[in-house]
């Protein structure tokens, strides 16, 4: 299956001096493509020979008929049986989001994020989109921490990909707001350390990383985050 996701608009590019302005609403990302029907058996499907009771085939058939809830159920069944194929999880999360099943979508987006952090290439390329969706879910739930945290992480990822310096300033501001909302969460300290490292403030990065280590408990961080904290480096370093 070929899946392409559009770039996600997390950023309203403004200077650092405007960061104290009222917090802007999230920018709605372009609609991510939904589930793509599998190819017929023998046509570039790796010889899987998809049967009529295959969950992907059933999901595609449901979407053709406009039955998105049933499609989500079949796609969820496939994801449960193939946890090593995170791209399908991303598609499931997006389908659940469009069905307004926000708690379920949140769980799938978070699981995808944890998987994609340790990957590269296309999987990592979807992280900004997923953090945008998690930001929107947090905003809809009036969860100040989740909204600020995922906005900050998404902006930090854009800064790492070469976005203007102002984007890093915005990431730092959002992550600091997240820390104020939930100061005992080790994740926000870890990402603040990443942001300070990128800004060249090694002392602030060391303080934030020490706080993350002191606060982290088993299960608080994803495997990739825990490894990065132990190694003391930025994502990808």
N, CA and C of each residue as an Amber inpcrd file, in Angstrom:
protein
   711
   0.8360000  -1.1910000   0.0000000   0.0000000   0.0000000   0.0000000
   0.8760000   1.2490000   0.0000000   0.5440000   2.1830000  -0.8320000
   1.2730000   3.4360000  -0.8680000   0.4440000   4.4710000  -0.1260000
   1.0790000   5.1220000   0.8280000   0.3810000   6.1250000   1.6100000
   1.1810000   7.4070000   1.5700000   0.5250000   8.4880000   1.2640000
   1.1860000   9.7700000   1.2760000   0.3960000  10.7000000   2.1710000
   1.0930000  11.4050000   3.0440000   0.4570000  12.3360000   3.9610000
   0.9440000  13.7350000   3.6380000   0.0650000  14.6960000   3.6900000
   0.4780000  16.0650000   3.3820000   1.2480000  16.6850000   4.5290000
   1.9800000  17.7420000   4.2170000   2.6280000  18.5000000   5.2800000
   1.5490000  19.1250000   6.1550000   1.8850000  19.3170000   7.4190000
   0.8970000  19.7930000   8.3700000   1.2300000  21.2040000   8.8000000
   0.2260000  22.0820000   8.7960000   0.4520000  23.4760000   9.1570000
   0.3580000  23.7030000  10.6450000   1.4550000  23.5730000  11.3650000
   1.4600000  23.8770000  12.7920000   1.8350000  25.3300000  13.0410000
   2.3930000  25.9850000  12.0440000   3.1030000  27.2150000  12.3330000
   2.4190000  28.4350000  11.7500000   2.2490000  29.4260000  12.5880000
   1.9880000  30.7700000  12.1020000   3.2880000  31.5160000  12.3800000
   4.0560000  31.7990000  11.3340000   5.4190000  32.2860000  11.5520000
   5.3660000  33.7180000  12.0590000   5.8090000  33.8810000  13.2980000
   5.8840000  35.2020000  13.9080000   7.2040000  35.2940000  14.6220000
   7.6180000  36.5040000  14.9540000   8.8710000  36.6860000  15.6640000
   8.7420000  36.3290000  17.1250000   9.9170000  36.1700000  17.7930000
   9.9120000  35.8090000  19.2100000   9.2200000  36.8700000  20.0420000
   9.2660000  38.1170000  19.5890000   8.6940000  39.1780000  20.3840000
   7.1800000  39.0950000  20.4750000   6.5360000  38.2980000  19.6460000
   5.0740000  38.2130000  19.6530000   4.5780000  36.9840000  20.3890000
   5.4660000  36.2280000  21.0260000   5.0590000  34.9690000  21.6320000
   4.1600000  35.1610000  22.8350000   4.1550000  36.3560000  23.4290000
   3.2950000  36.5910000  24.5760000   1.9030000  37.0280000  24.1670000
   1.6510000  37.1060000  22.8720000   0.3100000  37.4280000  22.3920000
  -0.6440000  36.2970000  22.7500000  -1.9830000  36.5490000  22.7070000
  -2.9290000  35.4750000  23.0150000  -2.6320000  34.2280000  22.2100000
  -2.7630000  33.0910000  22.8470000  -2.3840000  31.8300000  22.2130000
  -3.2550000  31.5750000  20.9910000  -2.6550000  31.3900000  19.8190000
  -3.4440000  31.2470000  18.5900000  -4.0930000  29.8730000  18.5050000
  -5.2260000  29.7810000  17.8170000  -5.8320000  28.4670000  17.6200000
  -4.9780000  27.6350000  16.6890000  -5.0590000  26.3130000  16.7790000
  -4.2660000  25.4790000  15.8780000  -4.7140000  25.6580000  14.4420000
  -3.7760000  25.5270000  13.5430000  -4.0960000  25.6100000  12.1230000
  -4.5580000  24.2350000  11.6650000  -5.7220000  24.1740000  11.0720000
  -6.2590000  22.8900000  10.6170000  -5.3770000  22.3280000   9.5160000
  -4.8320000  21.1280000   9.7000000  -3.9890000  20.5450000   8.6480000
  -4.8300000  20.1270000   7.4610000  -4.2300000  20.0760000   6.2890000
  -4.9550000  19.5390000   5.1410000  -5.4340000  18.1250000   5.4560000
  -6.5490000  17.7580000   4.9050000  -7.1040000  16.4290000   5.1760000
  -6.1270000  15.3400000   4.7530000  -5.7850000  14.4990000   5.7050000
  -4.8900000  13.3830000   5.3820000  -5.6720000  12.3350000   4.6170000
  -5.0470000  11.7090000   3.6420000  -5.7610000  10.6880000   2.8820000
  -6.1920000   9.5510000   3.7840000  -7.3270000   9.0160000   3.5160000
  -7.8360000   7.9250000   4.3270000  -7.2700000   6.5900000   3.8880000
  -7.9410000   5.5560000   4.2950000  -7.4840000   4.2030000   4.0020000
  -7.5090000   3.9500000   2.5100000  -6.4040000   3.3970000   1.9880000
  -6.2930000   3.0890000   0.5720000  -6.5600000   1.6120000   0.3590000
  -7.5230000   1.2470000  -0.4830000  -7.8340000  -0.1690000  -0.6780000
  -6.6270000  -0.9550000  -1.1470000  -6.4790000  -2.1890000  -0.6860000
  -5.3650000  -3.0250000  -1.1310000  -5.5180000  -3.4080000  -2.5930000
  -4.3960000  -3.7190000  -3.2010000  -4.4260000  -4.1740000  -4.5890000
  -4.9770000  -5.5930000  -4.6690000  -5.5530000  -5.9600000  -5.7910000
  -6.0320000  -7.3380000  -5.9400000  -4.8930000  -8.3290000  -5.7860000
  -5.2320000  -9.5340000  -5.4170000  -4.2310000 -10.5770000  -5.2150000
  -3.3670000 -10.7250000  -6.4540000  -2.0530000 -10.7810000  -6.2280000
  -1.1320000 -10.9760000  -7.3370000  -0.6610000  -9.6990000  -7.9790000
  -1.2310000  -8.5280000  -7.6000000  -0.8310000  -7.2660000  -8.2040000
  -0.0580000  -6.4450000  -7.1810000   1.2390000  -6.6720000  -7.1100000
   2.1420000  -5.9300000  -6.2540000   1.7660000  -6.0430000  -4.7920000
   1.1010000  -7.1490000  -4.3900000   0.7580000  -7.3020000  -2.9700000
   1.7110000  -8.2600000  -2.2820000   2.8450000  -8.5240000  -2.9400000
   3.8300000  -9.3910000  -2.3230000   3.3840000 -10.8370000  -2.2620000
   2.4080000 -11.2110000  -3.0660000   1.9490000 -12.5830000  -3.0700000
   1.0800000 -12.9440000  -1.8830000   0.5430000 -11.9370000  -1.1820000
  -0.2640000 -12.2500000  -0.0120000  -1.5630000 -12.9480000  -0.3770000
  -2.0660000 -12.6500000  -1.5730000  -3.3090000 -13.2730000  -1.9820000
  -4.4560000 -12.9220000  -1.0540000  -4.7750000 -11.6440000  -0.9640000
  -5.7880000 -11.1820000  -0.0240000  -7.1230000 -11.8720000  -0.2710000
  -7.6750000 -12.4270000   0.7870000  -8.9630000 -13.1150000   0.6920000
 -10.0870000 -12.1500000   0.9810000 -11.3060000 -12.6000000   0.6740000
 -12.4630000 -11.7250000   0.8650000 -12.7180000 -11.4300000   2.3280000
 -12.1800000 -12.2720000   3.2390000 -12.3570000 -12.0120000   4.6560000
 -11.1460000 -11.3090000   5.2620000 -10.2190000 -10.8700000   4.4280000
  -9.0760000 -10.1140000   4.9090000  -9.5620000  -8.7720000   5.4470000
  -9.1110000  -8.3420000   6.6540000  -9.6050000  -7.0820000   7.2240000
  -9.3720000  -5.8670000   6.3410000  -8.2580000  -5.8440000   5.5990000
  -8.0150000  -4.7040000   4.7200000  -9.0240000  -4.6660000   3.5750000
  -9.3180000  -5.8290000   3.0180000 -10.3150000  -5.9010000   1.9450000
 -11.6860000  -5.4830000   2.4620000 -12.0260000  -5.9630000   3.6460000
 -13.3190000  -5.6160000   4.2380000 -13.3920000  -4.1270000   4.5510000
 -12.2900000  -3.5620000   5.0600000 -12.2750000  -2.1330000   5.3580000
 -12.4530000  -1.3090000   4.0940000 -11.7530000  -1.7080000   3.0220000
 -11.8800000  -0.9850000   1.7600000 -13.2940000  -1.0780000   1.2140000
 -13.9130000  -2.2510000   1.3230000 -15.2790000  -2.4230000   0.8550000
 -16.2360000  -1.5390000   1.6440000 -16.0410000  -1.4530000   2.9600000
 -16.8980000  -0.6030000   3.7870000 -16.7550000   0.8690000   3.4090000
 -15.5380000   1.2780000   3.1190000 -15.3490000   2.6710000   2.7270000
 -15.9980000   2.9600000   1.3810000 -15.9320000   1.9900000   0.4970000
 -16.5900000   2.1600000  -0.8000000 -18.0890000   2.3780000  -0.6240000
 -18.6580000   1.7000000   0.3690000 -20.0910000   1.8260000   0.6570000
 -20.4050000   2.9950000   1.5870000 -19.3610000   3.7010000   2.0210000
 -19.5710000   4.8560000   2.8900000 -19.7680000   4.5040000   4.3480000
 -19.4420000   3.2740000   4.7270000 -19.6230000   2.8440000   6.1100000
 -18.2890000   2.9670000   6.8440000 -17.9780000   4.1850000   7.2710000
 -16.6860000   4.4180000   7.9190000 -16.5580000   3.7510000   9.2900000
 -17.6190000   3.7110000  10.1150000 -17.4700000   3.0020000  11.4000000
 -17.0850000   1.5370000  11.2210000 -17.7180000   0.8590000  10.2700000
 -17.3670000  -0.5400000  10.0310000 -15.9540000  -0.6530000   9.4760000
 -15.5680000   0.2840000   8.6160000 -14.2070000   0.2680000   8.0840000
 -13.1930000   0.4060000   9.2090000 -13.4950000   1.2670000  10.1720000
 -12.5880000   1.4500000  11.3070000 -12.4670000   0.1610000  12.1090000
 -13.5710000  -0.5620000  12.2760000 -13.5310000  -1.8200000  13.0310000
 -12.6500000  -2.8490000  12.3290000 -12.7710000  -2.9450000  11.0140000
 -11.9530000  -3.9140000  10.2800000 -10.4800000  -3.4990000  10.2690000
 -10.2370000  -2.2150000  10.0940000  -8.8530000  -1.7530000  10.0940000
  -8.2270000  -1.9440000  11.4770000  -9.0000000  -1.7320000  12.5360000
  -8.5050000  -1.9730000  13.8960000  -8.1350000  -3.4400000  14.0860000
  -8.9420000  -4.3330000  13.5130000  -8.6370000  -5.7610000  13.6090000
  -7.3170000  -6.0660000  12.9200000  -7.0840000  -5.4410000  11.7760000
  -5.8150000  -5.6720000  11.0670000  -4.6410000  -5.1480000  11.8910000
  -4.7970000  -3.9550000  12.4630000  -3.7160000  -3.3620000  13.2470000
  -3.3930000  -4.2190000  14.4710000  -4.4170000  -4.7730000  15.1050000
  -4.1720000  -5.6410000  16.2590000  -3.3530000  -6.8730000  15.8620000
  -3.6120000  -7.3760000  14.6780000  -2.8910000  -8.5560000  14.2170000
  -1.5390000  -8.2600000  13.6090000  -1.2880000  -6.9870000  13.2950000
  -0.0210000  -6.6100000  12.6370000   0.5460000  -5.3630000  13.3160000
   0.9050000  -5.4570000  14.5800000   1.4190000  -4.2790000  15.2880000
   2.7460000  -3.7760000  14.7450000   3.3940000  -4.5790000  13.9030000
   4.6730000  -4.1790000  13.3360000   4.5180000  -3.3660000  12.0540000
   3.2950000  -2.9770000  11.7130000   3.0430000  -2.1670000  10.5180000
   2.4030000  -0.8440000  10.9420000   3.1930000   0.0670000  11.4910000
   2.6390000   1.2840000  12.0890000   1.9240000   2.2120000  11.1110000
   2.2260000   2.1100000   9.8090000   1.5360000   3.0050000   8.8830000
   0.0350000   2.7450000   8.8640000  -0.3560000   1.4790000   9.0210000
  -1.7750000   1.1760000   9.0930000  -2.3740000   1.7530000  10.3750000
  -1.5860000   1.7850000  11.4500000  -2.0640000   2.3910000  12.6880000
  -2.3130000   3.8880000  12.4930000  -1.4300000   4.5260000  11.7440000
  -1.6170000   5.9470000  11.4610000  -2.9050000   6.1720000  10.6830000
  -3.1870000   5.3050000   9.7230000  -4.4280000   5.4310000   8.9520000
  -5.6490000   5.1910000   9.8380000  -5.5380000   4.2110000  10.7430000
  -6.6370000   3.9540000  11.6710000  -6.8720000   5.1710000  12.5600000
  -5.7970000   5.7510000  13.0840000  -5.9370000   6.9290000  13.9400000
  -6.6320000   8.0670000  13.2040000  -6.2570000   8.2700000  11.9400000
  -6.8800000   9.3440000  11.1670000  -8.3610000   9.0560000  10.9170000
  -8.6920000   7.8090000  10.6440000 -10.0930000   7.4460000  10.4190000
 -10.9030000   7.6560000  11.6920000 -10.3540000   7.2530000  12.8370000
 -11.0430000   7.4580000  14.1070000 -11.2180000   8.9490000  14.3990000
 -10.2160000   9.7440000  14.0390000 -10.3160000  11.1900000  14.2390000
 -11.4650000  11.7770000  13.4230000 -11.5800000  11.3520000  12.1680000
 -12.6600000  11.8780000  11.3240000 -14.0330000  11.4090000  11.8020000
 -14.0720000  10.3020000  12.5450000 -15.3270000   9.8120000  13.1210000
 -15.6280000  10.4670000  14.4670000 -14.7670000  11.3900000  14.8780000
 -14.9100000  12.0930000  16.1640000 -14.7930000  11.1440000  17.3520000
 -14.0920000  10.0520000  17.1700000 -13.7980000   9.1360000  18.2770000
 -12.4370000   9.5340000  18.8520000 -12.4350000  10.6780000  19.5070000
 -11.1880000  11.3110000  19.9020000 -10.3560000  10.4830000  20.8980000
 -10.9290000   9.8960000  21.9560000 -10.0830000   9.0950000  22.8550000
  -9.4100000   7.9230000  22.1430000 -10.1590000   7.2370000  21.2640000
  -9.5730000   6.1180000  20.5150000  -8.5000000   6.6130000  19.5530000
  -8.7850000   7.7260000  18.8730000  -7.7910000   8.2930000  17.9530000
  -6.5360000   8.7040000  18.7060000  -6.7170000   9.3010000  19.8700000
  -5.5740000   9.7300000  20.6840000  -4.6660000   8.5450000  21.0090000
  -5.2660000   7.4290000  21.4260000  -4.4650000   6.2560000  21.7740000
  -3.6710000   5.7440000  20.5800000  -4.3010000   5.7260000  19.3940000
  -3.6080000   5.2180000  18.2080000  -2.5360000   6.1840000  17.7270000
  -2.8120000   7.4920000  17.7670000  -1.7830000   8.4650000  17.3910000
  -0.5900000   8.3650000  18.3300000  -0.8440000   8.2220000  19.6330000
   0.2600000   8.1360000  20.5910000   1.0920000   6.8780000  20.3560000
   0.4290000   5.7770000  20.0540000   1.1680000   4.5470000  19.7890000
   2.0080000   4.6960000  18.5170000   1.4360000   5.3180000  17.4980000
   2.2010000   5.5330000  16.2740000   3.4140000   6.4140000  16.5500000
   3.2180000   7.4940000  17.3130000   4.3210000   8.3970000  17.6350000
   5.4490000   7.6360000  18.3180000   5.1010000   6.7860000  19.2910000
   6.1230000   6.0140000  20.0040000   6.8930000   5.1110000  19.0480000
   6.1860000   4.5060000  18.0860000   6.8540000   3.6440000  17.1100000
   7.7170000   4.4490000  16.1430000   7.1980000   5.5890000  15.6880000
   7.8950000   6.3600000  14.6560000   9.1220000   7.0740000  15.1930000
   9.1650000   7.3470000  16.4940000  10.3280000   8.0320000  17.0660000
  11.6160000   7.2450000  16.8600000  11.4960000   5.9330000  16.8210000
  12.6810000   5.0830000  16.6700000  12.9700000   4.7620000  15.2090000
  12.1780000   5.3060000  14.3030000  12.3310000   5.0090000  12.8820000
  12.9040000   6.2250000  12.1580000  13.0610000   6.0810000  10.8530000
  13.4520000   7.2140000  10.0340000  12.6510000   7.1580000   8.7450000
  12.9250000   8.0660000   7.8500000  12.2270000   8.0570000   6.5700000
  10.7570000   8.4110000   6.7030000   9.8930000   7.7160000   5.9620000
   8.4710000   8.0800000   5.9120000   7.7880000   8.0860000   7.2700000
   8.1110000   7.1520000   8.1410000   7.4430000   7.1130000   9.4420000
   7.7090000   8.3910000  10.2310000   8.9570000   8.7910000  10.3340000
   9.2660000  10.0200000  11.0540000   8.6530000  11.2280000  10.3680000
   8.4770000  11.1380000   9.0620000   7.8750000  12.2490000   8.3370000
   6.4290000  12.5160000   8.7290000   5.7650000  11.5450000   9.3750000
   4.3710000  11.7260000   9.7810000   4.2190000  12.2460000  11.1970000
   5.3340000  12.4260000  11.9030000   5.2370000  12.8180000  13.3050000
   4.6010000  14.1900000  13.4870000   4.9300000  15.1350000  12.6260000
   4.3570000  16.4750000  12.7670000   2.8400000  16.4140000  12.6290000
   2.3710000  15.6570000  11.6480000   0.9230000  15.5180000  11.4680000
   0.2800000  14.9250000  12.7230000   0.9010000  13.8880000  13.2780000
   0.3190000  13.2280000  14.4550000   0.3180000  14.1560000  15.6610000
   1.3830000  14.9240000  15.8560000   1.3930000  15.8630000  16.9720000
   0.3640000  16.9720000  16.7590000   0.1140000  17.3460000  15.5110000
  -0.9370000  18.3160000  15.2380000  -2.2980000  17.7550000  15.6480000
  -2.5580000  16.5210000  15.2730000  -3.8330000  15.9080000  15.6480000
  -3.9590000  15.7980000  17.1690000  -2.8750000  15.3920000  17.8410000
  -2.9140000  15.2860000  19.2990000  -3.1090000  16.6540000  19.9380000
  -2.5400000  17.6940000  19.3460000  -2.7660000  19.0570000  19.8110000
  -4.2400000  19.4300000  19.6940000  -4.8560000  19.0860000  18.5640000
  -6.2620000  19.3990000  18.3490000  -7.1620000  18.6170000  19.3090000
  -6.8140000  17.3700000  19.5600000  -7.5860000  16.5620000  20.5000000
  -7.4710000  17.1610000  21.9030000  -6.2770000  17.6070000  22.2650000
  -6.1050000  18.2500000  23.5590000  -6.9030000  19.5260000  23.6710000
  -6.9200000  20.3080000  22.6070000  -7.6880000  21.5530000  22.6310000
  -9.1810000  21.2710000  22.7710000  -9.6780000  20.2660000  22.0400000
 -11.1000000  19.9360000  22.1150000 -11.4920000  19.4530000  23.5100000
 -10.5470000  18.8010000  24.2000000 -10.8130000  18.2900000  25.5490000
 -10.4910000  19.3240000  26.6230000 -10.1190000  20.5370000  26.2190000
  -9.7200000  21.5940000  27.1490000  -8.5540000  21.1370000  28.0170000
  -7.6380000  20.3840000  27.4110000  -6.4540000  19.8870000  28.0950000
  -5.2950000  20.8170000  27.7310000  -5.0470000  21.7890000  28.5970000
  -4.0250000  22.7970000  28.3150000  -2.6570000  22.1600000  28.1130000
  -2.3270000  21.1800000  28.9630000  -1.0100000  20.5610000  28.8400000
  -0.8510000  19.8940000  27.4790000  -1.7990000  19.0310000  27.1000000
  -1.6730000  18.2910000  25.8460000  -1.5940000  19.2400000  24.6570000
  -2.4170000  20.2920000  24.6650000  -2.4010000  21.2260000  23.5410000
  -1.0320000  21.8840000  23.4130000  -0.4920000  22.4060000  24.5250000
   0.8010000  23.0890000  24.4790000   1.9440000  22.1190000  24.2100000
   1.8910000  20.9610000  24.8540000   2.9810000  20.0030000  24.6940000
   3.1070000  19.5480000  23.2410000   2.0040000  19.1300000  22.6390000
   2.0960000  18.6110000  21.2750000   2.3620000  19.7240000  20.2690000
   1.8820000  20.9070000  20.5430000   2.2480000  22.0310000  19.6840000
   3.7600000  22.2610000  19.7570000   4.3060000  22.2590000  20.9810000
   5.7290000  22.4890000  21.1440000   6.5760000  21.4260000  20.4740000
   6.1870000  20.1560000  20.6260000   6.9690000  19.0800000  20.0060000
   6.8860000  19.1700000  18.4820000   5.6890000  19.4490000  17.9660000
   5.5510000  19.5820000  16.5170000   6.4010000  20.7070000  15.9590000
   6.4010000  21.8500000  16.6550000   7.2350000  22.9670000  16.2130000
   8.7260000  22.6320000  16.3170000   9.0850000  21.8970000  17.3600000
  10.4820000  21.5050000  17.5140000  10.9270000  20.6010000  16.3660000
  10.0520000  19.7040000  15.9390000  10.3680000  18.8530000  14.7980000
  10.5440000  19.6770000  13.5270000   9.7020000  20.6830000  13.3560000
   9.8430000  21.5540000  12.1890000  11.1490000  22.3330000  12.2600000
  11.5140000  22.7900000  13.4570000  12.7810000  23.5150000  13.6160000
  13.9570000  22.6160000  13.2640000  13.8690000  21.3510000  13.6520000
  14.9450000  20.4120000  13.3380000  15.0560000  20.1520000  11.8450000
  13.9400000  20.3440000  11.1370000  13.9400000  20.1240000   9.6860000
  14.2860000  21.3850000   8.9060000  14.7250000  22.4350000   9.6160000
  15.1920000  23.6290000   8.9270000  14.2110000  24.7710000   8.8500000
  13.1470000  24.7420000   9.6510000  12.2060000  25.8610000   9.6700000
  12.9010000  27.1010000  10.2300000  12.3520000  28.2940000   9.9980000
  13.0000000  29.5220000  10.4750000  13.2320000  29.5120000  11.9860000
  14.1790000  30.3240000  12.4290000  14.5510000  30.3700000  13.8460000
  13.3590000  30.7180000  14.7260000  12.4350000  31.5200000  14.1960000
  11.2660000  31.8960000  14.9870000  10.4680000  30.6770000  15.4360000
  10.5040000  29.6220000  14.6390000   9.7560000  28.4190000  14.9780000
  10.3210000  27.7830000  16.2490000  11.6330000  27.7970000  16.4010000
  12.2450000  27.2730000  17.6190000  11.8290000  28.1070000  18.8210000
  11.7420000  29.4180000  18.6530000  11.2700000  30.2780000  19.7400000
   9.8480000  29.8890000  20.1430000   9.0070000  29.6410000  19.1550000
   7.6310000  29.2500000  19.4470000   7.5730000  27.8950000  20.1460000
   8.4560000  26.9800000  19.7340000   8.5020000  25.6670000  20.3790000
   8.8620000  25.8130000  21.8500000   9.8640000  26.6240000  22.1410000
  10.2670000  26.8470000  23.5240000   9.1260000  27.4650000  24.3290000
   8.4310000  28.4310000  23.7520000   7.3310000  29.0700000  24.4650000
   6.2170000  28.0750000  24.7680000   5.8530000  27.2520000  23.7880000
   4.7800000  26.2770000  23.9960000   5.1700000  25.2380000  25.0330000
   6.4160000  24.7740000  24.9820000   6.8650000  23.7630000  25.9360000
   6.9580000  24.3370000  27.3470000   7.3490000  25.5870000  27.4760000
   7.3640000  26.2170000  28.7920000   5.9490000  26.3570000  29.3510000
   4.9830000  26.6610000  28.4830000   3.5920000  26.7170000  28.9220000
   3.1110000  25.3360000  29.3550000   3.5430000  24.3010000  28.6400000
   3.1840000  22.9370000  29.0230000   3.7940000  22.5900000  30.3760000
   5.0160000  23.0160000  30.6090000   5.6700000  22.7430000  31.9010000
   4.9190000  23.4270000  33.0330000   4.4330000  24.6420000  32.7990000
   3.6580000  25.3360000  33.8200000   2.3630000  24.5870000  34.1300000
   1.7690000  23.9890000  33.0930000   0.5220000  23.2610000  33.2950000
   0.7350000  21.9350000  34.0100000   1.8780000  21.2840000  33.7640000
   2.1410000  19.9810000  34.3840000   3.6470000  19.8620000  34.6500000
   4.1120000  20.4880000  35.7280000   5.5610000  20.5480000  35.9730000
   6.2070000  19.2120000  36.3080000   5.4230000  18.2150000  36.7000000
   6.0080000  16.9200000  37.0760000   6.0570000  15.9250000  35.9200000
   5.6790000  16.3450000  34.7210000   5.7140000  15.4330000  33.5810000
   7.1300000  15.4030000  33.0020000   7.8020000  14.2520000  33.0080000
   9.1920000  14.2160000  32.5310000   9.3310000  14.4880000  31.0460000
   8.2750000  14.2110000  30.2610000   8.3910000  14.3940000  28.8140000
   8.6370000  15.8400000  28.4530000   7.9240000  16.7470000  29.1210000
   8.0640000  18.1490000  28.7410000   9.4660000  18.6420000  29.0730000
  10.0620000  18.1450000  30.1470000  11.4360000  18.5350000  30.4720000
  12.4140000  17.9650000  29.4410000  12.1560000  16.7390000  28.9970000
  13.0310000  16.1430000  27.9820000  13.0110000  16.9570000  26.6930000
  11.8210000  17.3480000  26.2420000  11.7390000  18.0980000  24.9920000
  12.2220000  19.5430000  25.1660000  12.0640000  20.0800000  26.3690000
  12.6730000  21.3910000  26.6280000  14.1920000  21.2940000  26.5330000
  14.7570000  20.1880000  27.0320000  16.2030000  19.9980000  26.9020000
  16.6060000  19.9550000  25.4310000  15.8160000  19.2440000  24.6140000
  16.0960000  19.1910000  23.1770000  16.0610000  20.5950000  22.5630000
  15.0310000  21.3750000  22.9520000  14.8810000  22.7130000  22.3850000
  16.0270000  23.6170000  22.8200000  16.4110000  23.5470000  24.0980000
  17.5400000  24.3670000  24.5670000  18.8410000  23.9530000  23.8840000
  19.0270000  22.6580000  23.6830000  20.2120000  22.1990000  22.9470000
  20.2520000  22.8130000  21.5550000  19.1090000  22.7810000  20.8840000
  19.0610000  23.3040000  19.5170000  19.3060000  24.8070000  19.5050000
  18.8930000  25.4900000  20.5880000  19.1150000  26.9330000  20.6760000
  20.5170000  27.2830000  21.1550000  21.3120000  26.2580000  21.5120000
  22.6790000  26.4940000  21.9510000  22.8180000  26.8200000  23.4250000
  21.7540000  26.6390000  24.1950000  21.7830000  26.9310000  25.6280000
  22.0320000  25.6340000  26.3840000  23.2930000  25.2280000  26.4650000
  23.6380000  23.9280000  27.0490000  23.3270000  23.8650000  28.5350000
  23.4750000  24.9620000  29.2270000  23.2060000  24.9520000  30.6630000
  21.7290000  24.6930000  30.9410000  20.8440000  25.4000000  30.2290000
  19.4120000  25.1790000  30.4090000  19.0260000  23.7680000  29.9940000
  19.6780000  23.2570000  28.9510000  19.3980000  21.8890000  28.5060000
  19.7710000  20.8860000  29.5880000  20.9040000  21.0970000  30.2260000
  21.3390000  20.1770000  31.2790000  20.3820000  20.2020000  32.4660000
  19.9000000  21.3790000  32.8200000  18.9460000  21.4990000  33.9290000
  17.6470000  20.7670000  33.5870000  17.1450000  20.9690000  32.3750000
  15.8980000  20.3140000  31.9630000  16.0790000  18.8030000  31.8920000
  17.2140000  18.3540000  31.3820000  17.4510000  16.9060000  31.2730000
  17.5750000  16.2720000  32.6590000  18.1880000  16.9670000  33.5990000
  18.2860000  16.4540000  34.9650000  16.8960000  16.3380000  35.5800000
  16.0420000  17.3280000  35.3300000  14.6720000  17.2670000  35.8450000
  13.9240000  16.0860000  35.2510000  14.1200000  15.8380000  33.9630000
  13.4630000  14.6990000  33.3150000  13.9040000  13.3920000  33.9570000
  15.2010000  13.2730000  34.2210000  15.7060000  12.0430000  34.8470000
  15.1310000  11.8580000  36.2540000  15.0410000  12.9330000  37.0080000
  14.5380000  12.8390000  38.3770000  13.0560000  12.5090000  38.4260000
  12.3170000  12.9430000  37.4160000  10.8660000  12.7700000  37.4140000
  10.4080000  11.4900000  36.7360000  11.2310000  10.9530000  35.8470000
  10.7890000   9.8210000  35.0230000  10.6040000   8.5620000  35.8610000
   9.4940000   7.8980000  35.6040000   9.1890000   6.6130000  36.2120000
   8.9570000   5.6080000  35.0930000   9.0700000   4.3160000  35.3790000
   8.8450000   3.3190000  34.3210000   7.5150000   3.5400000  33.6070000
   7.5650000   3.5910000  32.2880000   6.3600000   3.7700000  31.4850000
   6.0350000   5.2130000  31.1490000   6.7410000   6.1790000  31.7650000
   6.4550000   7.5820000  31.4770000   6.9290000   7.9990000  30.0890000
   8.0180000   7.3900000  29.6310000   8.6260000   7.7610000  28.3590000
   8.5250000   6.6030000  27.3720000   8.4720000   6.9300000  26.1070000
   8.5480000   5.8930000  25.0850000   9.9480000   5.3020000  25.0890000
  10.1390000   4.1070000  24.4900000  11.4940000   3.5390000  24.4300000
  12.5110000   4.4830000  23.8030000  12.1250000   5.1580000  22.7230000
  13.0590000   6.0710000  22.0690000  13.3740000   7.2610000  22.9670000
  12.3720000   7.7830000  23.6670000  12.6000000   8.9050000  24.5800000
  13.5000000   8.4900000  25.7390000  13.2540000   7.2940000  26.2940000
  14.0780000   6.8160000  27.4010000  15.5340000   6.6430000  26.9700000
  15.7330000   6.1290000  25.7610000  17.0980000   5.9610000  25.2510000
  17.7570000   7.3280000  25.0620000  17.0280000   8.2670000  24.5010000
  17.5890000   9.6050000  24.2840000  17.9460000  10.2690000  25.6040000
  17.1180000  10.0990000  26.6170000  17.4080000  10.6780000  27.9220000
  18.6610000  10.0600000  28.5170000  18.7880000   8.7360000  28.3720000
  19.9620000   8.0580000  28.9130000  21.2450000   8.5050000  28.2090000
  21.1350000   8.7360000  26.8890000  22.3120000   9.1340000  26.1200000
  22.5870000  10.6420000  26.1940000  21.5560000  11.3940000  26.5960000
  21.7450000  12.8370000  26.7450000  21.8600000  13.5780000  25.4540000
  21.1700000  13.1200000  24.4010000  21.2730000  13.7970000  23.1080000
  19.9240000  14.1410000  22.5330000  19.9290000  14.9410000  21.4680000
  18.7150000  15.3090000  20.7660000  18.2260000  14.1450000  19.9130000
  16.9540000  14.1880000  19.4700000  16.4440000  13.1390000  18.5750000
  17.3260000  13.0330000  17.3460000  17.6830000  11.7940000  17.0080000
  18.4970000  11.5740000  15.8180000  19.9890000  11.7150000  16.0510000
  20.3670000  12.1290000  17.2790000  21.8020000  12.2520000  17.5770000
  22.3020000  11.0030000  18.2620000
